[in-house]
């Protein structure tokens, strides 16, 4: 067997493993558009580099039919590849969002490290319905003024609303009247340009969005109960600037 054929076989096996891992990431850990907006891709690059590039490349370099110690060399390559992939997948798993929390006017994508950093037990999410990441919102006072005060106070005392697990409520199944949950939806809409507003569908509940890797605006599809569209801050600003130039 030639070294090119050995490398091709190694690559084919690695590709099958990678496709399995990718399915796991896309369907369970970073469903929907979360993969592209919440760090799923950045974590996956390590897995790609090790699984699809480094492993087959090392096989191409060391393989020589009849070479003494070839089995040992290939075993070492396989062991190193498995170890690196395991580390990469563990990083992706630990950084995955386990909750999408609507707090006041913003959806926060929250990973397990953030719960631990604020000394909160992420196990509380097990009591909420649906798959991970759990869809929850933070209960606020009925008065808009009191809700605004609660939001500002949380910023000053270092106890952000999105991590106040004692105030978590499950996102309702029906969101025909979303005013009690998306309290600031209309305000957030008015804060962006008309050019952006016309891009929002009827099913869109508009909100700010913050994750560990990005921030911007999202549409929460009230019919499908998921974040469906993401708009970067830079995109929203550019539309606003264009509106100013044409007015």
Secondary structure as the mmCIF struct_conf table of DSSP 4:
data_model
#
loop_
_struct_conf.conf_type_id
_struct_conf.id
_struct_conf.beg_label_comp_id
_struct_conf.beg_label_asym_id
_struct_conf.beg_label_seq_id
_struct_conf.end_label_comp_id
_struct_conf.end_label_asym_id
_struct_conf.end_label_seq_id
HELX_RH_AL_P HELX_RH_AL_P1 UNK A 3 UNK A 24
HELX_RH_PI_P HELX_RH_PI_P1 UNK A 25 UNK A 29
BEND BEND1 UNK A 30 UNK A 30
TURN_TY1_P TURN_TY1_P1 UNK A 31 UNK A 33
HELX_RH_AL_P HELX_RH_AL_P2 UNK A 34 UNK A 37
TURN_TY1_P TURN_TY1_P2 UNK A 38 UNK A 39
HELX_RH_AL_P HELX_RH_AL_P3 UNK A 40 UNK A 48
HELX_RH_PI_P HELX_RH_PI_P2 UNK A 49 UNK A 54
HELX_RH_AL_P HELX_RH_AL_P4 UNK A 55 UNK A 62
TURN_TY1_P TURN_TY1_P3 UNK A 65 UNK A 66
TURN_TY1_P TURN_TY1_P4 UNK A 68 UNK A 69
HELX_RH_AL_P HELX_RH_AL_P5 UNK A 70 UNK A 94
TURN_TY1_P TURN_TY1_P5 UNK A 95 UNK A 95
BEND BEND2 UNK A 96 UNK A 96
STRN STRN1 UNK A 97 UNK A 103
TURN_TY1_P TURN_TY1_P6 UNK A 104 UNK A 105
STRN STRN2 UNK A 106 UNK A 111
HELX_RH_AL_P HELX_RH_AL_P6 UNK A 112 UNK A 117
TURN_TY1_P TURN_TY1_P7 UNK A 118 UNK A 119
HELX_RH_3T_P HELX_RH_3T_P1 UNK A 122 UNK A 127
BEND BEND3 UNK A 128 UNK A 133
STRN STRN3 UNK A 134 UNK A 138
BEND BEND4 UNK A 142 UNK A 143
HELX_RH_AL_P HELX_RH_AL_P7 UNK A 144 UNK A 156
TURN_TY1_P TURN_TY1_P8 UNK A 157 UNK A 158
HELX_RH_3T_P HELX_RH_3T_P2 UNK A 161 UNK A 163
HELX_RH_3T_P HELX_RH_3T_P3 UNK A 165 UNK A 167
STRN STRN4 UNK A 168 UNK A 170
HELX_LH_PP_P HELX_LH_PP_P1 UNK A 171 UNK A 172
BEND BEND5 UNK A 173 UNK A 173
BEND BEND6 UNK A 176 UNK A 177
TURN_TY1_P TURN_TY1_P9 UNK A 179 UNK A 181
BEND BEND7 UNK A 182 UNK A 182
TURN_TY1_P TURN_TY1_P10 UNK A 183 UNK A 184
HELX_RH_AL_P HELX_RH_AL_P8 UNK A 185 UNK A 190
TURN_TY1_P TURN_TY1_P11 UNK A 191 UNK A 191
BEND BEND8 UNK A 192 UNK A 192
HELX_RH_AL_P HELX_RH_AL_P9 UNK A 194 UNK A 197
TURN_TY1_P TURN_TY1_P12 UNK A 198 UNK A 199
TURN_TY1_P TURN_TY1_P13 UNK A 202 UNK A 203
STRN STRN5 UNK A 204 UNK A 210
BEND BEND9 UNK A 212 UNK A 213
STRN STRN6 UNK A 215 UNK A 221
TURN_TY1_P TURN_TY1_P14 UNK A 222 UNK A 225
STRN STRN7 UNK A 226 UNK A 232
HELX_RH_AL_P HELX_RH_AL_P10 UNK A 233 UNK A 246
#
